[in-house]
């Protein structure tokens, strides 16, 4: 495969930073919701970062289609590394991490995600031949989730310390004064900053050859945005497919970062270890899906997406009825499988339908719509006492949203399939 060294550099940089960033997001989520016991602040923070993403997303998509995508990745990592180091330095001076800096880390990480992932996929589409799209999107999902498995496990250990029974089993109880103690948040921030800077070094050494047409003209941002909107307006089936196939991801974000901490604490009576373990099992399920899903559904990816939306709704229904921590862990394993399967099939299909010169704007538009949908979900759940006081009913709400999405895609199944046959080159 052409550009294989470049792909390896990208995967390595993404893995290193992904482990640390995933661990950081889990740590901050648990820290605000439980350590400082300010769930209302977290709800506002999550909502605020989502609103910022809506404003920033379309502009980010224009940058992705205009500028060298390798340089964009370097810039993101450099800015992230500098900010994390400043936060760690501040914590060292004042012997504490001010809550506003913690909130800033969360917001910056979310904003960077809105650039990083559309840029990553656009770059891979640019340097990978079309017949390898399914393989590369599966590999990205596996790599991302492997990183998250490690981040989930590390978060569980670092936030609570290694349990004594584990140390006794491994005959390491003499090191309990070190291993059983939770790590300070400022140390996690410092580690996160270091991984950003390692990413800069890896990407700096990378060389590649573009395989697709790029529009590098100095076109004003507004005109680029209009071009992206016109593309989707003239192809409503792509718009419908891109939006409703993305609802699963919106539900996952709301579930993991808004509902799950409260669900674990109040419904299954769990702790940080359950939180970290559930996220780790979610990632394991996604890894399993990454190895199989595109091979099984390569000939009919739309059918696979509809099937996984329905299975995801079934999982949310199970969580609605259950009060067991064990059931939660098992369901989160399967939820990871369903979500990753949908993402892989969706991304591969969009690679086939959208030219690389406009993929950044297209993905960013879908990202903005997905963020707006998340905001709507957040407002409904957090501002409605019935849902905010009953996280199990919030799971039921997400179930209904997936059923609606599956219904829209199912009702337009033939139209989308016919359009795909006329447009795709795979």
Secondary structure, DSSP 8 states (H G I E B T S, - for coil): -TTHHHHHHHHHHHHHHHHHHHHHHHHHHHIIIIIS--HHHHHHHHHHHHHHHHHHHHHHHHHHHHS-HHHHHHHHHHHHHHHHHHHHHHHHHHTS--HHHHHHHHHHHHHHHHHHHHHHHHHHHHHS-GGGHHHHHHHHHHHHHHHHHHHHHHHHHHHH---HHHHHHTT-GGGHHHHTS---HHHHHHHHHHHHHHHHHHHHT------S----S---HHHHHHHHHHHHHT-HHHHHHHHHTTHHHHHHHHIIIIIHHHHHHHTS---HHHHHHHHHHHHHHHHHHHHHHHHHHTT-HHHHHHHHHHHHHHHHHHHHH---HHHHHHHHHHHHHHHHHHHHHHHHHHHHHS-HHHHHHHHHHHHHHHHHHHHHHHHHHHHSHHHHT-HHHHHHHHHHHHHHHHHHHHHTHHHHHHHHHHH---
